[in-house]
Each structure stands twice: as C-alpha cells, then as structure tokens.
Amino acid sequence: MTPPTWLRLPILLLVVAGMTALALPGSAAAAPAMPWQSATSAAPRTTKACNPIASSLRPLGPPRVAPGSFMAKIRARGYLIAGVDQNTYRFGFLNPMDGKVEGFDADMVRAVAAAIFGDPNKVVFKAISDVQRIPEVRSGAVDIVAHTMTINCWRLKKVDFSTVYYDAGQRVLVLKNSPFKSLADLGGKKVCATTGSDSINNIKAAPSHPIPVAVPSWTDCLVLLQQDEIAAISTDDSILAGFVAQDPWTKIVGPRFTFEPYGLAMSKQHPDFVRFVNAVLQRLRSDHQWTDDYAHWIGPPVPAPPAAHYKP
C-alpha cells in the first residue's frame, strides 16, 4: 500500500535543498525543442543533413590548451562556467550535507576543468532549467552545459555537442499502487515533464493522448505525483531511476520508447573547445574513469561507455 502523502513528502528534502542559482568554484551551490524521435519509436531519426550521434568534431589529439584558444581564455579567467541541473539525483544535484554539486553530469564537467587547469574544482556551477540550456550557451553565460541533454537535430541547429557520453531512453514513473503499465494506458490522464524537454513533446505526441503537464523542474513533477495531482511522470529512465532511489513508493513501468543520447552542449563559436571536450571524453573512456563514475553514481551493471562517432 502506498502511504499517505504527508509520509512521502520528506523524501523530497534532498532534492529540494539543491535548488539554488549559483555555486562558487569548488563548491555547489527559447523555444522548446522539438523531438527528433516519435513517441512510438526508440530509434534516432536522421536525415541526409543530420545524424545526431555522429554530429561532433573529431579531437586533434590529447586535450591541450593552445595559446589563443577558447580554453586559454577560460584558463585566464580562472574557472570554467557550467550550466547544470541541481535537482536530478545521481546526475546533477546539490548535496545538502556539504553544499557541493554532485552527480554523473557534474563529474563530466570536472573532468573538463581538470584538463584545463589541472584542478577539477575550478568550476562555477550555474543552475539552469531545461528551457534555459540553449539560450545560456548561445549568449555565452555558460561555457558548457551538462544537463541530461539529448543531442537532436533541432538543437544541433542552435548549439554544438560533444560525442555521446550517456545513453538513456524515455519511460514512465508511477506510484507503486498504480494500475498503469505504460504511456499507452494513460490516455486522458495527467502526465508530467519539464518545459523545454523532449519528454513533454513526446507526451503530447503519444497516440494514447495523455494530458501533458509542463513544469519548470523535475522535482516539481515528483511533488505533483506524491500529492496525487498527476497520474505519472514520463522522461528519461536515468532521471526516473533517481526518483525511485529517493521515493521507494514509486516504480518505473513499460519499456523505453525513445532513444536519448546525452551530449555536453557548447557554443558554435568555439569549435576548438568542442574538439578539446571530445578529447577529454575519449580519455575518460580509455582510462576507465567513465566506468568508475558510472559505477559510483548509477551502479551495476556497468555498460561499456558509448562509442565516439564524429562528423565524416
């Protein structure tokens, strides 16, 4: 039996405590994207002009900060600025015990900082919402975004991405006593996702016609589910697994129905930085740091890291 709402709400404290705007180095503190896959297909949609998983620039050797490069400008500034989520447990969240941004995404950013400075803590983490990710990169407010962000053809017109560093897929989260087993069962029911995410567009496109509920952050979805104001949350299984870890009265149901390859987003004005970040990711794959990070944050079984694919 699922317990009353007032017993379930304290589980949110870990994530809610992470909602803050800016973190100092070494501490924590546009238009919606259109989906590039349908709500009924788990395969990436490619065109002659766009292949999302082979859209990035090949590194020119090991990561090196060349004079006059964008990386040299970041080094002269003294810190890397990264746009992150701070309420997605296991990927990007503010640990209320020590005030540090933690998670798999945060570790990817710290690896980039280590390659620039020799110090993984020289990062300013800026908390942004899903809908802010592209504008923040394009305006130069952040150098890089690590925010469970799917590489897709629409976004590739606006920003550049690294190679894929994590493979996810959209599924459904419900309360344990729920009768619903997939998005197909949720016709006419309220299903939550964030504004500016692929997930909300896939909910809107679902043949079963669920009622999409768009909110600023994923924590808002979890609160609504715990208060029985929605029937389900639907987004990447990576995010949903974090919810299950925080709230044992929830469960993930149904198979993956989309393919969501995550990339680190950067400005199209700095191709040298894209190549540099790809060199960092390649080093993480080869020296087993990626698998160590995966084991630490996500747990077994640990897959092989996504293979790097580059533009021809």
N, C-alpha and C positions, 0 to 999 in steps of 0.2 A: 504494500500500500504506500502511495506517495504521501508524505507528511504534510501537514498544513503549511501554508505559505509562510507564516511567521517563523516556522522552524527552519525553512530552507534559505531565507534571506541572508543570514550571517555568512553563508559561504561566499557571498559576493565581495566581502570586505577586502580580500587580497587584490582583486582586480580594481574595485572602485578606488582603493587607495592609490592606484597607479595613475589616475587621471590628473596630469599636470602638464604645463605647457613647455617647459624648457629645463634641460639639465646641464650642469656645468661639466667641463671636461673631466672625465674620470668618475663622474657621479651620475645619478639619474635625473633624477628629476625629468568652374569649367563645366563643363558639361559632363554628365555621367557617361562612362564608357559603354559602348555597345558591345555585346558579347560576340566573340568570334567562333563560338560553338553554339549549337542549338541546345535546347533543354532536353533533347532526347538522344543526343549523340555524345559519345565520350572521345571522339577523335577530333584533332585540331583541324580547323578549316583553313586551308591555304589557297592562295591564288598564284598566278604566274609572278605577281609582283611582291608577294608576301608569304614567307614561311616563318611563323613566329619562333619556332625552336631552332632555326638556322638563320638568325637575323642580326647577329652580333659581329663585332670586329675582332679579327684574329690578333692575339698578342704578338708583340715583336721580340719575344724572348722573356726572360725573367723580369719581374717588376722592378723598374728602375726610375728614379726621379731625375729626369734630364733637365738641365738648365733651360729656363724659358717655358717649361711645360706647365700645364694646369696643376699638376701635382706639386711643382716647385712653388707655385703661388699659395697653395694650401699649406705647404710647409712653412713658408714665410709668415703666414697668418698665425700659425701656432696650433691649429686644431682643425679637424675635419668636422663639417656640419652635416648631420644625418637626419633625415625625416623618418620617423618611426612611429609605430603604434605603441601605446603604453597600457593597453588593456586586453592583449591577446596572449593568454597564458601559454608558455613554452616558446613563443616566437618573439614577442616584444611586449614586456610588461615591467612595471615599476615595482621592485621588491620593497614592500613597506618596512621590512626589517632593517635594511641598510641604505635605502634611498637610491639604489642603482638600477639602471635599465638592464634587463637580462633577457635571455632567450636566444633561439637559433638565429633569428634575423640580426639581433644585436651582435652576436659573435661574428657574423659575416662582415659587419661594419668595422668591428675592432680589428679584424684581420687586415682590412684595407688601411686603417690607421697605423697598424704595426709596420706595414710595408712602406709607408710614407715617412714615419717619424722614428721607427724603432721602438714605439711605445703604443700599445693597444688602447690605452686610456685617454689618448689625446683626441677625444670626440666630444662634441656638443650634440646631444640628442634632443631633437625638436619634435615634440608630439604633434602629429597631424592626423586628420581624419582621412578616410578613403578618398573623399571628393577633393581634398587638398593636395593629393600626391603629385599630380601632373602640374598644376599651377605653381607649386613650390619649387619644383625642378626647373620649370621654364623661366621663372622670374629670377633664379639664382639665389633664392632664400635658403636653399639647402644645396649641398654638393651632390648628394646621393640619397636615394630613398630605399629603405629596406623595410617592407611593409606588407608581407604576404601578397605581393602584387603580381598578377598574372600578365605574362607577355602576350599581347594580342595585336592584331593588325591595326585596329583603331588607335591604340596607344602608340604604336610604332610610328605613326604619322606625327606624333607630338614630342616624343622623347626617345632616347636610345636606351637599350637594355644590355645588361651583361648576358652571358650564357646562362642557361637554366641552372639554378642551384638547389631547387627542390621541386618535386612533382607532387601535386595534390589533385583532388577531384571533388566536385560538389556532391554532398549527400544531405541527409535530413536528421535533425535532432528533435526529439520529443520527450515528454515526461515518461517515466517508466511504466505508468499505468495507462498510457495512451494506446488506443486501438490502431493508430495509423502506422503503416509499414513502409510507405514511400510517398514521394510527391504526387504520384497518381491517385492516392487516397485522399488528397487534401483539397479537392475541388470545393470552392465556396468557403474554405477555411482560411484564417489569417496566418500568413507565413512571413517571418521577419528576416530582413537582411539590411545591410547598411547602404545609405545613399552613396552613389558613385561606384558601387561594386558591380562586377559581372553577375554576382549572385542575384541581386534584385532584378536584373534584366532577365535572367533565366527563369526566375519565378513568374515574372509577367508573361513569358513566352510559353510556359508549361501548358500542354494540351488539356490538363485537368482543370485549368482556370482557378487556381488558388487566389486569394486576395493578398496582394503584396503589401507589406508594412515596412516602410523605409525609415530608418533611424540613423542618428549620427555615428554611433559606435556599437560594436558587438556586445559590449556589456549591457547596453540598453535592451537588446534582444533577449538576453538571458533574464533580465529583470522581468520583462513582459511575460516570458514563458513561466517563470516561477510564480507570477501573480495570476496565471491562468487567463491572461488577456489575449494571447495568441495560441494557436494550436501547435506551431512548430517553428524552428529556425532552419534555414537552408543556406549553407555556404560550404566552403572548402572543408574537407574532413580534418585537415590539420587544425583548423580553428575549433571545430566541433569537439575534437579529442581533448582540447584544453578545457572546454566546458564540462565534459564528463569527469575529468580529473578534479575539477572544483566542486561539482554538484553530482553526487552519486545517485541522485534520484532522476537523472536523465539518461537517455540512451540514443545511440546513433542507429538509424534504420535505413534499409534499402541499399542498393549498390551505388557506386559512383555513376553519375550520368553526364559529367563533363570532364574535360582534361584541363588542368590548371597548372601550367609550368611557371614557377616563380622566377623572376629576374630582379636584379638591382637596377633601378632607374636612374639615368643621368641625362644631362643636357646634351642636345645635338651639337652644341657649340664646342664641346670638348671631346672629340674622338680619341685623343691621346689618353684621356682618363678612362674611357671605355676599354681600350686595349690594356691599360695598366690593371684595371679591376679584373679583367679576364685572366691576366697573368697570375693575379693573386688567387683567384678561384682555382686555376689549374694547379697551383702549388698546394692548395688545401686538399684537392683530390689526391695528389700524388704522395703527400707526406702523411696521409691518414688523419689529418686534423678534421676534415669534414666528417668522417665516420665517428671520431671521438665526440664531436659536437652533437651529432645526431643521437648517439647513444646516451649522452648526458641529458639532453633536453627532451627527446622524443621517446627513446627507449627501444628495446629489442622488439622484433627482429630488425637489424640494421641492414638496409639495402646498399648496393653499390651506389656511389654518387651519380647523378645524371651526367651522361656523357656531354662533352662540349661540342657544339656544332656552330660553325661560323658561316658568314656570307661567303659565297663562291669567290 
